[in-house]
Amino acid sequence: MVQNLVQASELDVQKWLNTETEISLELLKGKVVAIFAFQMLCPGCVEHSIPQARLVYEMFSKDDLVVIGLHTVFEHHQAMTETSLKAFLHEYKIVFPVGIDAPSENDGDPIPKTMQKYGMRGTPTLILIDRKGYLRKHKMGLEHDLQLGAELMALIDENKNLDPI
């Protein structure tokens, strides 16, 4: 049994792409959530994290796992606009929901709100949330596909018959 779990912080998204409905972690309780935080100008994101997110989205049942992209821009703000992101999603065939992290309310602070809430140090960052809404993994950098698959299956199998709270 895992102890000292904390509830995952709600995402602070300015706008959702690839979905017609707002997404909240509260509404996703009962499913495992994999959040892939990225920037479209991040080489590690483009070469590893985005392809991995697409693979996870394609391989796992939507009944058990929700894949979310979080475009969290902390540098090169002028180049990474919503229009640029839409073109990026099209070119890289990203069809899962992607949230645009809300900018900081503090003038001159380049770190967006969700990135601040989670204490992300950069991109790519992987966040895994269990069926009860608890934060189970927060990792900056690359995750091996096999490791991630094993972790996702463990979370999916854990409390599989959980009724949403």
C-alpha positions in Angstrom: 0.0 0.0 0.0 1.3 3.4 -0.9 1.3 6.0 1.9 1.7 9.7 2.1 -0.3 10.3 -1.1 -1.4 13.8 -2.1 -4.3 14.8 -4.2 -3.2 16.0 -7.6 -3.6 19.7 -8.2 -6.2 20.7 -10.7 -4.8 21.8 -14.0 -4.9 25.6 -14.7 -5.6 25.6 -18.4 -6.2 28.7 -20.5 -7.7 26.8 -23.4 -8.3 23.2 -24.4 -7.5 21.9 -27.9 -8.7 18.5 -29.5 -11.7 18.4 -27.2 -15.1 20.1 -27.1 -15.5 19.8 -23.4 -13.6 21.2 -20.5 -11.4 18.7 -18.7 -10.9 18.6 -15.0 -9.1 16.0 -12.8 -12.1 15.9 -10.5 -14.3 14.7 -13.4 -11.7 12.1 -14.4 -11.7 10.3 -11.0 -12.2 6.6 -11.6 -9.7 6.7 -14.4 -5.9 6.8 -14.5 -4.6 10.0 -16.0 -1.2 10.4 -17.8 -0.2 14.1 -18.3 2.6 14.8 -20.7 3.8 18.3 -20.2 5.7 19.6 -23.2 6.8 22.6 -25.3 6.8 22.3 -29.0 10.3 23.7 -29.3 11.7 21.2 -26.8 13.8 18.6 -28.6 13.3 15.9 -25.9 9.5 16.5 -26.1 9.4 16.3 -29.9 11.8 13.3 -30.2 10.6 11.2 -27.2 7.7 12.5 -25.1 5.2 13.3 -27.9 5.7 10.0 -29.7 5.4 8.2 -26.3 2.2 10.1 -25.5 0.7 9.1 -28.9 1.7 5.5 -28.4 0.2 5.4 -24.9 -3.0 7.0 -26.2 -3.3 4.4 -29.0 -2.4 1.4 -26.9 -4.5 1.7 -23.7 -8.2 1.6 -23.3 -10.0 4.9 -23.0 -12.2 3.3 -20.4 -9.1 3.0 -18.0 -6.7 5.7 -19.1 -6.9 9.3 -20.1 -4.0 10.9 -21.9 -3.6 14.7 -21.7 -1.0 16.9 -23.2 -0.1 20.1 -21.3 1.6 22.8 -23.4 3.5 24.6 -20.7 5.5 27.5 -22.2 8.3 28.9 -20.0 10.5 30.3 -22.7 10.2 31.6 -26.3 6.7 32.7 -25.6 6.4 34.7 -28.8 7.1 31.7 -31.0 4.8 29.3 -29.2 1.4 30.8 -29.8 -2.0 29.0 -29.9 -1.9 29.2 -33.7 1.6 27.6 -33.8 0.5 24.9 -31.4 -2.5 24.0 -33.5 -0.3 23.6 -36.5 2.1 21.5 -34.4 -0.7 19.2 -33.2 -1.8 18.7 -36.8 1.7 18.0 -38.1 2.5 15.5 -35.3 -0.9 13.9 -35.5 -1.7 14.6 -31.9 -5.4 13.8 -31.3 -5.7 13.5 -27.6 -6.7 16.6 -25.6 -4.1 19.3 -25.1 -4.4 22.1 -22.6 -2.5 25.4 -22.9 -1.1 26.1 -19.4 -2.4 29.5 -18.2 0.2 32.2 -18.0 1.4 33.5 -14.6 -0.5 36.4 -13.2 2.8 38.0 -12.1 4.2 40.3 -14.8 7.6 39.2 -15.8 7.2 35.7 -14.5 7.6 33.3 -17.4 6.5 30.2 -15.5 2.8 29.2 -16.2 0.4 28.4 -13.5 0.2 24.6 -13.7 3.9 24.4 -14.0 4.2 26.4 -10.8 1.6 24.3 -9.0 3.5 21.1 -9.7 6.9 22.5 -9.3 7.9 21.4 -12.7 11.6 22.2 -13.5 11.2 21.9 -17.3 9.9 19.7 -20.1 9.3 17.0 -20.8 7.5 16.2 -17.5 5.4 13.2 -16.9 2.6 13.2 -14.3 0.6 10.1 -13.4 -2.5 10.3 -11.4 -4.4 7.2 -10.0 -8.1 6.5 -10.1 -8.7 8.2 -6.8 -7.0 11.5 -8.0 -3.7 11.0 -6.1 -0.4 12.1 -7.7 1.6 8.9 -8.2 4.5 10.1 -10.4 6.0 13.4 -11.2 9.2 13.1 -13.3 11.1 15.5 -15.5 13.0 14.0 -18.3 12.6 10.9 -20.4 10.8 7.8 -19.2 11.6 4.4 -20.9 8.5 3.1 -22.7 8.7 -0.3 -20.9 8.9 1.3 -17.5 6.0 3.6 -18.2 3.9 0.8 -19.6 4.5 -1.3 -16.4 3.6 1.7 -14.2 0.4 2.4 -16.2 -0.7 -1.2 -16.0 -0.1 -1.3 -12.3 -2.2 1.9 -11.8 -4.9 0.6 -14.1 -5.2 -2.7 -12.2 -5.1 -1.0 -8.8 -8.7 -0.3 -7.6 -10.1 -1.2 -11.0 -13.6 -1.4 -9.7 -13.5 1.9 -7.9 -16.6 4.0 -8.2 -15.9 7.7 -8.8 -16.2 9.8 -5.7 
